[in-house]
Amino acid sequence: MIPMKDLNPRKRHKTPYVTIALVVINVIVFFFEPLNSESAFRIFADRWALIPAQLLNEPLSEFMTIFSAMFLHGGLLHLGSNMLYLWIFGDNIEDRLGHVRYLIFYLLCGLVAAVAQIMIDPNSTVPNIGASGAVAGVLGAYFLLFPAAKVVTMVPILLFRRFQLPAWILLGLWFGSQLLSGFSQLGVKTQGGGVAFWAHIGGFVAGVLLVKLIGNTYKLADEQIEYLEKERKDLPLWE
């Protein structure tokens, strides 16, 4: 399922400068990565990617790779999918938290995501890269704050059809798929590249918990009641 845009009940009051900046920085960094040479990328990854075993052996010198790795991607599909989710869901979370708290929230989610993946495979020498963990935190926050908001989604039924799915269904299915994939990987030693499912899981859970700690959630109930009342007469399930 591919999200196209959200139909959020809460109108945005602030320009999402941080979300825009994160997307731009990720794109710029991507074009400086030496992806056309495996040996050059390995040297690049040794310096900037998160390598669990290396971080645990040299925590002081390698700590900042937790954050630098959040801005690296392994290909256009990897970059595009992360930035699509960040662009669709990040602006409303930034609007709710404010620019500074949103940036702190984003980085903390990425940090927790990295810790989750390291705990699963602390001896791994495979470079971990991507914004997926931090973006998963944004999804977790959206899941909590705007569960009834509709998301226009492309679903592969008879090629593709557009549906307006409630965010709790779309993001709930996404999280469930990460859990299933994550548990299926337990005990399996990864020799090459792959998907860091436990980083996604850790980031999503961190997003749910952190947005409650640092976010303004007191208006949530009234907003959802108002939206659900409007929803009954205005928004069909599919289009």
Buried (B, 14 or more C-beta within 10 A) or exposed (E): BEBEEBBBBBEEEBEBEBBBEBBEEBBEBBEEBEBEEEEEBEEBBEEBBBBBBBBEEEEEEBEEBBBBBBBBBBEEEBBEBBBBBBBBBBBBBBBBBBBEBBBBBBBBBBBBBBBBBBEBBEEBEBBBBBBBBBBBBBBBBBBBBBBBBBBBBBBEEEEEEEBBBBBBBBBBEBBEEBBEBBEEBEEEEEEEEEBBBBBBBBBBBBBBBBBEEBBEBEEBEEBBEEBEEEBEEEBEEEE
